[in-house]
Amino acid sequence: MLRSQLEAEGVGVASTKTDPPPPVIIAPLQERLKYDVAIPITKPSLVHDIRKLSELKVEALEPIYKQEDLAVQFRVKLTLEFATTETEVHQADIAAGELPPAQELLASITNKVIDLAKLPNHFAELYPIVRDYVGTRGFGKTVNLDDDTLRSHVARLELQEGIAKYLARKIAELTVERRELEFDKADFRLSETKPFSWRRNLPPLEAKKTVFNYVATYNDFERRFAEFLDKAKDVARFASLGTTEQGESGTQFRVDYLKPSGAIGFYHPDWVVVQQTKAGEVNWIIETKGRVWESTTAKDEALETWCKDMSRRTGKTWRYLRVNQADFESNPAETLEQLAR
C-alpha cells in the first residue's frame, strides 16, 4: 500500500538485487544562465487565530454518526442507539470494569485533534470543546459521559479518530486565516540553488532548456514530461522543483495550504516553466500527478491563489496547471499551449 501511494505521488520505488547506482550531483551551470528562471520565494500566509475558538458553537455541529469518516456499519449502529428513542442497541465489546474514565477518553480525543490540526500547546482550549461536543452534540443529544455504554463507544479507536477528524476540520474552518503574501526572497533565481545530491530515477536526464546540468525527476512519467518541455516550441526555459525537498540546499519554493485534516501543510510543486507567447512570457507552476488524492484539490486552490497574487504583485503573468498522467499519455501535445487547453 505504501509503495503504491509513493509511486502515485511521483516517488519511484524500485526492487533490485544489485546495488543502486551512486547518486549524482545536480547543480546550475554558469554557461546556461540564459535558461535561468526567477521565482519569488514567499513566506507562509496561513495562520491559526486561536482566539476564534471562543466563537465555535458546539450546538451547530453535526452528530458524529453523520460523518463519512466512520465505517457505514458503525454509523448505523450509533444512529440506532442514539438517534432514535425507541430502539436501544447494547454495546458489550468492553466490560465496564475495563473502561477508562470519561476524562481520560476525552483527553485522548483532544490529543488526536491537536495532532491532526497541528495545534500544540492548546490542550486547555481544545479539551472543553471536545467535552461539550461529545456530551451534548456528538451523539445527537445530551448524554451522560460516565455511562458505561457511552464510554464503551468512546473507547473505540475508530470513534475517537472520527470525532477528532471532524472537530479538527471544523476548528480549521473557523480559525485559519489567509494573510497577505509577503516576500521572503522576491528576486530569487534558480541559478542561486546550491549543488545537491540526487538518487532518484537514474541515470539522470539531460535537457537543453534548463539552467541545471540534470533534471531532477522522481519517476518515468516526470522524465517523459521533462522531455516534452524540452522539445515544446513555446517553452523558453524550465526547471524541475524537486530540489525543494532537499532542505537548505534546494530552491526552497513551497506554498502553504490547508490539509483535509485541518492542519496547515506545505506543498512543493514539481515544475516551473516559462512559456513564450505572442503577448510575452507566461510563468507556469506545474504539478504532474500520477493519481489524484484527497488533498489534491486543496493544493490546486493554494497554487491558483498564489499565482493570482504573484501576477498582481509582480506585474508578471503567473498561472498554475495540474497535468494528470492519464490525460498526458492519452492526449499527446506538442506545445504547452495545447497541453493547457
C-alpha positions, 0 to 999 in steps of 0.5 A, spaced: 500 500 500 505 504 501 509 503 495 503 504 491 501 511 494 509 513 493 509 511 486 502 515 485 505 521 488 511 521 483 516 517 488 519 511 484 520 505 488 524 500 485 526 492 487 533 490 485 538 485 487 544 489 485 546 495 488 543 502 486 547 506 482 551 512 486 547 518 486 549 524 482 550 531 483 545 536 480 547 543 480 546 550 475 551 551 470 554 558 469 554 557 461 546 556 461 544 562 465 540 564 459 535 558 461 535 561 468 528 562 471 526 567 477 521 565 482 519 569 488 520 565 494 514 567 499 513 566 506 507 562 509 500 566 509 496 561 513 495 562 520 491 559 526 487 565 530 486 561 536 482 566 539 476 564 534 475 558 538 471 562 543 466 563 537 465 555 535 458 553 537 458 546 539 450 546 538 451 547 530 455 541 529 453 535 526 452 528 530 458 524 529 454 518 526 453 523 520 460 523 518 463 519 512 469 518 516 466 512 520 465 505 517 457 505 514 456 499 519 458 503 525 454 509 523 448 505 523 449 502 529 450 509 533 444 512 529 440 506 532 442 507 539 442 514 539 438 517 534 432 514 535 428 513 542 425 507 541 430 502 539 436 501 544 442 497 541 447 494 547 454 495 546 458 489 550 465 489 546 468 492 553 466 490 560 465 496 564 470 494 569 475 495 563 473 502 561 477 508 562 474 514 565 470 519 561 476 524 562 481 520 560 477 518 553 476 525 552 483 527 553 485 522 548 480 525 543 483 532 544 490 529 543 488 526 536 485 533 534 491 537 536 495 532 532 491 532 526 490 540 526 497 541 528 495 545 534 500 544 540 500 547 546 492 548 546 490 542 550 486 547 555 482 550 549 481 544 545 479 539 551 472 543 553 470 543 546 471 536 545 467 535 552 461 539 550 461 536 543 461 529 545 456 530 551 451 534 548 452 534 540 456 528 538 451 523 539 445 527 537 443 529 544 445 530 551 448 524 554 451 522 560 459 521 559 460 516 565 455 511 562 458 505 561 455 504 554 457 511 552 464 510 554 464 503 551 463 507 544 468 512 546 473 507 547 473 505 540 479 507 536 475 508 530 470 513 534 475 517 537 479 518 530 472 520 527 470 525 532 477 528 532 477 528 524 471 532 524 472 537 530 479 538 527 476 540 520 471 544 523 476 548 528 480 549 521 474 552 518 473 557 523 480 559 525 485 559 519 486 565 516 489 567 509 494 573 510 497 577 505 503 574 501 509 577 503 516 576 500 521 572 503 526 572 497 522 576 491 528 576 486 530 569 487 533 565 481 534 558 480 541 559 478 542 561 486 540 553 488 546 550 491 549 543 488 545 537 491 545 530 491 540 526 487 538 518 487 532 518 484 530 515 477 537 514 474 541 515 470 539 522 470 536 526 464 539 531 460 535 537 457 537 543 453 532 548 456 534 548 463 539 552 467 541 545 471 546 540 468 540 534 470 533 534 471 531 532 477 525 527 476 522 522 481 519 517 476 518 515 468 512 519 467 516 526 470 522 524 465 517 523 459 514 530 461 521 533 462 522 531 455 516 534 452 518 541 455 524 540 452 522 539 445 515 544 446 516 550 441 513 555 446 517 553 452 523 558 453 526 555 459 524 550 465 526 547 471 524 541 475 522 543 483 524 537 486 530 540 489 525 543 494 525 537 498 532 537 499 532 542 505 537 548 505 540 546 499 534 546 494 530 552 491 526 552 497 519 554 493 513 551 497 506 554 498 502 553 504 495 550 504 490 547 508 490 539 509 483 535 509 485 534 516 485 541 518 492 542 519 496 547 515 501 543 510 506 545 505 506 543 498 512 543 493 510 543 486 514 539 481 515 544 475 516 551 473 516 553 466 516 559 462 512 559 456 513 564 450 507 567 447 505 572 442 503 577 448 510 575 452 512 570 457 507 566 461 510 563 468 507 556 469 507 552 476 506 545 474 504 539 478 504 532 474 500 527 478 500 520 477 493 519 481 489 524 484 488 524 492 484 527 497 488 533 498 489 534 491 484 539 490 486 543 496 493 544 493 490 546 486 486 552 490 493 554 494 497 554 487 491 558 483 491 563 489 498 564 489 499 565 482 493 570 482 497 574 487 504 573 484 501 576 477 498 582 481 504 583 485 509 582 480 506 585 474 508 578 471 503 573 468 503 567 473 498 561 472 498 554 475 496 547 471 495 540 474 497 535 468 494 528 470 498 522 467 492 519 464 490 525 460 498 526 458 499 519 455 492 519 452 492 526 449 499 527 446 501 535 445 506 538 442 506 545 445 504 547 452 499 551 449 495 545 447 497 541 453 493 547 457 487 547 453 
